[in-house]
Amino acid sequence: MVKYATDPVTMGPLNQLKAWIYGEDNLSLFGMAKGIEFWEFLNINPKYQKSFNEAMACDSKMINLALRSCGLVFEGLESIVDVGGGIGTTAKIISEAFPKLKCIVFDLPQVVENLLATNNLSFVGGDMFKSIPKAHAVLLKVHVYI
Ligand SMILES: C[S@@+](CC[C@H](N)C(=O)[O-])C[C@H]1O[C@@H](n2cnc3c(N)ncnc32)[C@H](O)[C@@H]1O
């Protein structure tokens, strides 16, 4: 398991924060420091990809708490697409809470491959900068990082 908060690959780029802030290229901090963008790095390093997916999934379990007080947000919707939805932790919780709601998890192909669909939960791989599946609502749940 990779410990993101202490791993030199993931934390090392912070040493170049100043150069990144004052630099003029369009790369992310990780991209500038490592010469490869983060998502591409994950794609070719399965150990990091697996740990990253698990970390995101762990954080997403908190959606259970939000659903208790914000469930109304989803009522009346027929379909929703979770863009960048990772391995589907958030969408799974929503799909179970609202069995009539069709939930689509959209993420990079390598993230959603081999994930099991259910009655109202499906997985679609692709690039959100090109197109996303049609749905009545879009969920975009992100984490802040550089
Ligand atoms: C910070 S994670 C958020 C995951 C999830 N939404 C959550 O809250 O736990 C960002 C997600 O976006 C996905 N992603 C990155 N670039 C993407 C792209 N071009 N198209 C689709 N998904 C992408 C990553 O694979 C990752 O699962």
The ligand as an SDF file (V2000), in Angstrom:
LIG
                    3D

 27 29  0  0  0  0  0  0  0  0999 V2000
   -9.9540   13.3760   -6.9160 C   0  0  0  0  0  0  0  0  0  0  0  0
  -10.5670   11.9170   -7.6850 S   0  0  0  0  0  0  0  0  0  0  0  0
  -12.2680   12.0370   -7.1770 C   0  0  0  0  0  0  0  0  0  0  0  0
  -12.9450   10.7000   -7.1500 C   0  0  0  0  0  0  0  0  0  0  0  0
  -14.3930   10.7580   -6.6300 C   0  0  0  0  0  0  0  0  0  0  0  0
  -15.2080   11.7300   -7.3540 N   0  0  0  0  0  0  0  0  0  0  0  0
  -14.4360   11.0560   -5.1570 C   0  0  0  0  0  0  0  0  0  0  0  0
  -14.9120   12.0930   -4.7520 O   0  0  0  0  0  0  0  0  0  0  0  0
  -13.9320   10.2240   -4.3810 O   0  0  0  0  0  0  0  0  0  0  0  0
  -10.6750   12.4380   -9.4060 C   0  0  0  0  0  0  0  0  0  0  0  0
  -11.1520   11.3290  -10.3370 C   0  0  0  0  0  0  0  0  0  0  0  0
  -11.1990   11.8740  -11.6630 O   0  0  0  0  0  0  0  0  0  0  0  0
  -10.7380   10.8700  -12.5540 C   0  0  0  0  0  0  0  0  0  0  0  0
  -10.2760   11.5270  -13.7860 N   0  0  0  0  0  0  0  0  0  0  0  0
   -9.1220   12.2360  -13.9860 C   0  0  0  0  0  0  0  0  0  0  0  0
   -9.0610   12.6860  -15.2360 N   0  0  0  0  0  0  0  0  0  0  0  0
  -10.2040   12.2720  -15.8620 C   0  0  0  0  0  0  0  0  0  0  0  0
  -10.7200   12.4260  -17.1910 C   0  0  0  0  0  0  0  0  0  0  0  0
  -10.0440   13.1140  -18.1220 N   0  0  0  0  0  0  0  0  0  0  0  0
  -11.9310   11.8870  -17.4980 N   0  0  0  0  0  0  0  0  0  0  0  0
  -12.6200   11.1760  -16.5480 C   0  0  0  0  0  0  0  0  0  0  0  0
  -12.1850   11.0010  -15.2810 N   0  0  0  0  0  0  0  0  0  0  0  0
  -10.9890   11.5390  -14.9380 C   0  0  0  0  0  0  0  0  0  0  0  0
   -9.6460   10.1500  -11.7780 C   0  0  0  0  0  0  0  0  0  0  0  0
   -9.3850    8.8510  -12.2820 O   0  0  0  0  0  0  0  0  0  0  0  0
  -10.2300   10.1330  -10.3680 C   0  0  0  0  0  0  0  0  0  0  0  0
  -10.9750    8.9520  -10.1210 O   0  0  0  0  0  0  0  0  0  0  0  0
  1  2  1  0
  2  3  1  0
  2 10  1  0
  3  4  1  0
  4  5  1  0
  5  6  1  0
  5  7  1  0
  7  8  2  0
  7  9  1  0
 10 11  1  0
 11 12  1  0
 11 26  1  0
 12 13  1  0
 13 14  1  0
 13 24  1  0
 14 15  1  0
 14 23  1  0
 15 16  2  0
 16 17  1  0
 17 18  1  0
 17 23  2  0
 18 19  1  0
 18 20  2  0
 20 21  1  0
 21 22  2  0
 22 23  1  0
 24 25  1  0
 24 26  1  0
 26 27  1  0
M  CHG  2   2   1   9  -1
M  END
$$$$
